[in-house]
Amino acid sequence: MTIDEIKELIKNDVPEPEWKATPFEVTVTFWRGKNDTKDDTKELTERQNVILSLIRQDDTITIDEMIQKTGVSPITIKRDIDTLRKSGIISREGGRKSGHWVILTK
């Protein structure tokens, strides 16, 4: 993203980007508009909200750990994660072993 594009976002009243730094990488999340910052958790199932809560507590949580903590089947957790990803609520950055989850909505 160029400086001009960032200035255009600011001019159009887009929320400031969120920065997350680790010793090995910097992640910047840019919001497309005001509606991106709304809390979408009201439309989610209780189980999907639990998954988001687990990710908020530990963004390196594995699917196996989610399965153990929720007591639901692997296919159910994977389906919920897929739904959350397709909805633009979460994403996964990095590898399967060394990566982490990112919650894209507030």
N, C-alpha and C positions, 0 to 999 in steps of 0.2 A: 504494500500500500504506500502510495506516495504522500508527501507532505500536503500537496494540494488536495488530495482525496480526504485526508484527515481534517484539514481546515473546512472542507465542504460538509463533512459530518458534523463538526462542531457548529457551523453556521446553521445547519438544519435542526439544531437542538437534539442531536442524538446523544445519549448518555456517554459519559467518559468510558474509555476502555478499562478493563480490569487486567491488572498485571500480576503474574505469579512467577516467582523466580526460585529456582533450585540451584544447587551448585553446578548442574550440568546443562540447564536449559532455562529459557525465559518463555513463558506463554502469555500472549496478549489476546484477550477476547474483545472484539468490537461488536457492539450491538447495532442492529439495523435501524432501530427506531424505538420510540417510547413504548410501544406495545410489547417489545421483546423483554422488558423488565417486569412485566406483570407476573404474578404468582399463578402458574398454571397447575399447581398441585391439587386444586379443587376438583379438576376434571379427571384426575387419576384414580386408579383403584387403590384400595387400602394397601395391598401388597406392593404396588408400584411406589407408593409413598414410603413404605418401609425400606424398599431398596434405596430410594433417594436418601433416607435418613442414615442408612448404613454407609453410603458413599460419603455423606457429609462428615461422618465420624472418622472414616478412614478411606481416603481416596485411592489407596492401593489395595483395597479389599478384592479378593478373588471371587470368581463365580462359585467355586467350591465352598468358600467361607460363607457366602450369601445363602447357599443351599443349607448349610449346617445351622445358620442362625435363624432362618425362616422356617425350616422344616418342610419345605415344598420340594417338588421334584425338579431335577435339573432342566427338563424341557420347559417347565413353567417359568423358572427364573430366566432362562435364555429367551423365552418368548417375551417376557416383560421387559427385559433389557433391550431387545430388538425394537419393541414398541417405543420405549423411551428414546432410543437412538433416532428412529425414523421421525419421531415427533420433534426432534431438535432439542430435547431436554438434557440429554447427556451425550458425551462422546468419550472415546478411549484414546489416550495419547501414549505413544511409546509401545514397547513390546508387551507380549503377554505376561512375561515374568517381571520385567522392570518398569512397566508402564503404570499409568494411573488414570482414574476416571475424572472427568471434568463435567461439572453441572453447568449447563449453558444458560439456564434461566434462574432468576433469583427467587 
